[in-house]
Amino acid sequence: MNHIALGIAGEKKAVKYLKKHKYKILEKNYRCALGEVDVIARQGETLVFVEVKTRSSCLFGRPCEAVDEQKQEKLRRLALYYQRFKRLYNIPLRFDVVEVLDNEINLIEGAF
């Protein structure tokens, strides 16, 4: 499976997992001028921005290790843009990472 197909399959698994854990999915693959976020969801009163990282092995490290400081800062800027654009003021934000490794799914709440 090529890396694009692997990523798409991983995102589908992640969304299914998140729904099962009471996340209300608002957006998938949300794009704007600042970039893209894999999933935007609500969990209770919290607006959650989810980065999904899928790998076929840990040969090059855990999937979450790919969410470096540069990616984190990009997601923070994107989240603030989305919050303003949708007029979702005074709503707490959180950043989660979902690791998909074969059939193993690991949710890291409040990853950064």
C-alpha positions in Angstrom: 0.0 0.0 0.0 1.5 3.4 -0.9 1.8 6.1 1.7 -1.3 8.1 0.4 -3.6 5.1 0.6 -2.1 4.2 4.0 -2.8 7.7 5.3 -6.4 7.7 4.0 -7.1 4.3 5.6 -5.5 5.5 8.8 -7.8 8.6 8.9 -10.9 6.5 8.4 -9.9 4.3 11.3 -9.1 7.3 13.4 -12.5 8.9 12.7 -14.3 5.7 13.5 -12.4 5.4 16.8 -13.1 9.0 17.7 -16.8 8.7 17.1 -16.8 5.6 19.3 -15.2 7.6 22.0 -17.9 10.4 21.9 -16.2 12.9 19.7 -18.6 14.8 17.4 -16.8 15.1 14.1 -17.2 18.7 12.7 -14.7 18.6 9.8 -12.4 16.1 8.1 -9.4 17.3 6.1 -10.2 21.0 6.8 -8.1 23.2 4.5 -7.6 26.9 4.5 -4.8 29.3 3.5 -2.8 28.4 6.6 -2.8 24.6 5.9 -4.8 21.5 6.7 -5.9 19.7 9.8 -7.0 16.1 9.6 -10.0 16.2 12.0 -11.9 18.9 13.9 -14.3 17.6 16.5 -16.1 18.6 19.7 -15.8 16.6 22.8 -18.2 18.1 25.3 -17.5 21.8 25.3 -14.0 21.5 23.9 -13.1 22.1 20.3 -10.5 19.4 19.4 -8.0 19.6 16.6 -6.8 16.1 15.7 -3.6 15.2 13.8 -3.7 11.6 12.5 -0.4 9.9 11.9 -0.4 6.5 10.3 2.6 4.2 9.9 3.1 0.6 8.8 5.9 0.1 11.3 8.0 1.9 14.0 11.1 1.5 11.9 11.5 5.3 11.9 10.0 6.0 15.3 6.4 6.2 16.7 3.9 8.0 14.5 3.4 10.8 17.1 7.1 11.7 16.8 6.3 13.2 13.3 4.3 15.9 15.0 7.2 18.2 15.6 7.3 21.8 16.9 6.8 23.3 13.5 3.7 21.2 12.8 2.4 22.0 16.3 2.8 25.7 15.7 1.1 25.4 12.3 -1.9 23.6 13.9 -2.1 26.2 16.7 -2.4 29.1 14.1 -4.9 27.1 12.1 -7.0 26.4 15.2 -7.2 30.1 16.1 -8.1 30.9 12.5 -10.9 28.3 12.5 -12.2 29.5 15.9 -12.4 33.1 14.6 -13.8 32.1 11.2 -16.6 29.9 12.7 -17.1 32.5 15.6 -16.6 29.9 18.2 -15.3 32.3 20.8 -14.6 31.4 24.5 -14.5 27.7 23.7 -11.6 25.7 25.0 -9.2 24.3 22.4 -7.3 21.0 22.6 -4.8 19.3 20.3 -4.9 15.5 20.1 -2.8 13.1 18.1 -4.1 9.7 16.9 -1.5 7.2 16.1 -2.5 4.4 13.7 -0.1 1.5 13.5 -1.6 -1.4 11.6 -4.7 -2.3 13.7 -3.4 -0.5 16.8 -4.9 2.9 17.5 -3.4 5.2 20.2 -5.2 8.4 21.2 -3.0 11.1 22.8 -5.3 13.7 24.3 -3.8 17.1 24.9 -0.7 16.0 23.0 0.6 19.6 22.9 
